């Protein structure tokens, strides 16, 4: 059972959680536009990192596991600054702390995304190496072995990620938008929600938003195999 921090604030909405007590992220939102007090003359306000589990002090006082859980990048989402402020104005600030085993499992699962990110980089490196015109036969053989090993690891990682339970599906799909866009697209088409998770660096978000816009419009998105597929949103 989740640990209640304190009673609800009157007039504030409770932050939605899944059955494990892990917060379900807000949807992908745009800057509110002309009424935004943070925007420039022509541009939308900047993206800010929203920690789904608040507040920091309560989690820190609850121990190392809780504090580390709250800081997981997979449990953060990018929101326009105005939408971030609105969210906190409308919702309760404090979120009940999940059971310790749930937090431990989430931390274990988060490591799978870090490994997948490294795996994505490895596949891109080998693909670029194999594309070099002056590559030797020995180098080709070594890179082919590295690519095969990386692809096998990738299949196992994606299979494991597909069986994650405690982390909300929206966050899983959001992380895969950068690391495995072909898998993210399939999940979205099957009805999964998504979020702009903190696992994606801020400067990569425009590419993710373009990908989502094309997907929403029904535009055919060429997801080739190998390096081209991975470069679609990671570059």
Secondary structure, DSSP 8 states (H G I E B T S, - for coil): --B--S---TT-B---B-TTS-B----------TT-SS--SSS---EEEEESS--HHHHHHT-HHHHHHHT-GGGEEEEEHHHHHHHHHHB-S---B--HHHHHHHHHHHHHHHHHHHHHHHHHHHHHHHT-TT--HHHHHHHHHHHHHHHHHHHHHHHHHTT--SS-HHHHHHHHHHH-HHHHHHHHHTT-----BTTS-GGGHHHHHHHHHHHHHT------STHHHHHHHH-
